[in-house]
Amino acid sequence: MPSDALAGAIARLTSGRPNSAQASAPTNWSAYATAYDMLAEYNPAYQELVQDFAAFLSAIEAPGLIYDIGGGTGNYTQVAVRSCPASEIRFVEPDDGMMSAARSKLAGHPNITFDGRPFEAMDAAGTADLVICVHALYAMPRPEQRLRDLAHLLRPGGWLYLIDLGRYLDVAEWRCYLFDHLKKEHGLFNALRIAWHARQIARQNKAILTAQKKGIYWTHSEAEFASLVTSAGLQIHRQQPVYRGYSDLLICSKPGSME
Ligand SMILES: C[S@@+](CC[C@H](N)C(=O)[O-])C[C@H]1O[C@@H](n2cnc3c(N)ncnc32)[C@H](O)[C@@H]1O
């Protein structure tokens, strides 16, 4: 992680008052935001997901209107704005820390608008050509209703690029996987240094696991997830376990066409 990014991360961690999303959430998303992009930099499983999304985007007709729901620090919107510079993008993220990281990353793109409301507070409109929702649905209240809201956001013929964490996040198993990878790529000393800087990720992932076990965060099998997506009126084009089997990817469309 570059040193100015690290300094910014530490400043955000130490200076911010808790925002409303963070006060009641099981995960401290703002604390997570301080280290979140180390996933993009060092976690090959995260990188694979972003690459898959880029490949998907290059294979479809350029969308006019894109929503990124629970967009975090803006990594998927960054791919979208690079690949589809003429698209209008609505970035939805209720956590102040995540939003602030996204705003700096995505600054200078007038075609992106930022919405700080939680998804459940939005009025679903039915006009989107593409909705992206990656690793956010499980953390939302009433995720089955939220899935129907995602479908409702789409115009007929529009795409939903959906990834959701379905299984318990085994933090110890992830730590071993990542540490082995870092050691191989960067050597033991650097692996230890990176792991120390990334400790907030492990801390928040533990909070996610606790919330999953308490039933506050949603868990599902691949089959349950697919069945709910179909009940929400969507047609599944591709479905596969991703993120080392912890998550499910579904690429879906809303039946019908605009003509
Ligand atoms: C694990 S991060 C994923 C971020 C991004 N999509 C990515 O994959 O890099 C989960 C995000 O969901 C957001 N989130 C949690 N509850 C939400 C809600 N009710 N509505 C919208 N986003 C929510 C969090 O603030 C957090 O930024």
The ligand as a Tripos MOL2 file, in Angstrom:
@<TRIPOS>MOLECULE
LIG
   27    29     1     0     0
SMALL
NO_CHARGES

@<TRIPOS>ATOM
      1 C1        -17.8190   -6.1050    1.7290 C.3       1 LIG1
      2 S1        -18.2390   -4.4960    1.2100 S.3       1 LIG1
      3 C2        -18.3300   -4.7200   -0.5570 C.3       1 LIG1
      4 C3        -17.9370   -3.4790   -1.3060 C.3       1 LIG1
      5 C4        -17.8310   -3.6160   -2.8300 C.3       1 LIG1
      6 N1        -19.0800   -4.0040   -3.4300 N.3       1 LIG1
      7 C5        -16.7230   -4.5660   -3.2170 C.2       1 LIG1
      8 O1        -17.0270   -5.7460   -3.4960 O.co2     1 LIG1
      9 O2        -15.5670   -4.1650   -3.2020 O.co2     1 LIG1
     10 C6        -19.9660   -4.4160    1.6660 C.3       1 LIG1
     11 C7        -20.5610   -3.0290    1.4780 C.3       1 LIG1
     12 O3        -21.9950   -3.1010    1.6380 O.3       1 LIG1
     13 C8        -22.4030   -1.8900    2.2180 C.3       1 LIG1
     14 N2        -23.7380   -2.0390    2.8160 N.ar      1 LIG1
     15 C9        -24.0540   -2.5880    4.0120 C.ar      1 LIG1
     16 N3        -25.3710   -2.4710    4.2390 N.ar      1 LIG1
     17 C10       -25.8980   -1.8480    3.1560 C.ar      1 LIG1
     18 C11       -27.2280   -1.4190    2.8060 C.ar      1 LIG1
     19 N4        -28.2460   -1.6290    3.6180 N.pl3     1 LIG1
     20 N5        -27.4080   -0.7950    1.6150 N.ar      1 LIG1
     21 C12       -26.3480   -0.5960    0.7680 C.ar      1 LIG1
     22 N6        -25.0800   -0.9770    1.0630 N.ar      1 LIG1
     23 C13       -24.8600   -1.5800    2.2380 C.ar      1 LIG1
     24 C14       -21.3280   -1.6200    3.2590 C.3       1 LIG1
     25 O4        -21.3380   -0.2790    3.7180 O.3       1 LIG1
     26 C15       -20.0650   -2.0170    2.5180 C.3       1 LIG1
     27 O5        -19.4650   -0.9350    1.8810 O.3       1 LIG1
@<TRIPOS>BOND
     1     1     2 1
     2     2     3 1
     3     2    10 1
     4     3     4 1
     5     4     5 1
     6     5     6 1
     7     5     7 1
     8     7     8 2
     9     7     9 1
    10    10    11 1
    11    11    12 1
    12    11    26 1
    13    12    13 1
    14    13    14 1
    15    13    24 1
    16    14    15 ar
    17    14    23 ar
    18    15    16 ar
    19    16    17 ar
    20    17    18 ar
    21    17    23 ar
    22    18    19 1
    23    18    20 ar
    24    20    21 ar
    25    21    22 ar
    26    22    23 ar
    27    24    25 1
    28    24    26 1
    29    26    27 1
@<TRIPOS>SUBSTRUCTURE
     1 LIG1         1 GROUP 0 **** ****
